Amino acid sequence: MSIHKCQGLEFDSVVILGVGAQTFWGKPAEERAAYFVGISRAKRRLYLAVAHHRARPEGFGGRWDAGRAPHIEYLEYAARNP
């Protein structure tokens, strides 16, 4: 389920994949709002995943950074607000 579709719902466990600096590349205020919607859906457990390397998908011709970095702001926010 996408973050946008889960708005208004709650779940015992929420898993958010790709909490990396290269994943959130839109307008910062809109990306923060979407992230907050996602993490605030968790009632009991929140799992955040970060990849340090992500290979370019076969056939993808656009710009792609294989090396990934955690999105520190988002990870720290989740750690401060359990």
Protein Blocks (a to p, Z undefined) as FASTA:
>chain_A
ZZklmgoiacfbdcdehiafklmmcdfklmmmmmmmmmmmpmkbccddddfbdcddehia
bdcdfbacddfklmmmmmmmZZ
